[in-house]
Amino acid sequence: MRLFPSNSSKGQSNGGSNRALLHLNVYDLTPINNYLYWFGIGIYHSGIEVHGLEYGFGAHEYPTSGVFEVEPRSCPGFIFRRSIVLGSTNLSRSEFRSLMEQLSQKYHGDTYHLIAKNCSHFTNEVCMQLTGKPIPGWVNRLAQLGSFCNCLLPESIQVTAVRHLPDHPAYSDDERSNSAATSLTGESDEEDANHHLLTTQNGDVAFLKEKPLRFAKELL
């Protein structure tokens, strides 16, 4: 699993200009979905698959990208349910990656919210931009219902508002790297042994070990 940087000029070529299929991969967060699914509701994680990779959005404590990529249909911590063809795109691999990097500036890990800004809000925005159509309603219906009855939700997941952009100053790559290094240095030796966020030498991409992102099931 790899996090996208919030700003990067790197690109890759896909070696051609053919249209690529766009899939929505849906995962169960709880076994109760086996019953809820038939009523058009459930608690799901979703990711967008294109050009042989899957892209999703998850939570962490930092004002940096929460957008990540994984092997298709194998997002860690979830049970794969089904894949839905959403359409196709004529974006090349590098062009699609540029789109993900643009969205990563909006979808920071510390802005994740189970009801107002979750993984399926991210996949829905990608789908709307590329096909002009939303993802199937049942995938994120529980969040839509929850937005109307927030008072009924557990206090631990109630948030009055979601920041579209974090209330922090913009960081350069060097400043972000120094901030991350300072944070890691201040942790205990035991935490250092189990830290999840790893950065490359140039600091522009964060690689993940074990489960650094808190997904919806961990916020319930």
Secondary structure, DSSP 4 states (H G I P E B T S, - for coil): -EEPPSS-------S----EEEEEEEEESSTTHHHHGGGT---EEEEEEETTEEEEE-B-SSSSB-EEEESTT--TTSEEEEEEEEEEE---HHHHHHHHHHHHTTSBGGG-BTTTB-HHHHHHHHHHHHHSSPPPGGGSHHHHHHTT-GGGS-GGG--S---SS-SS----HHHHHHHHHHHHHTS-HHHHHT--EEE-TTSS-EEE-S--SB-HHHH-
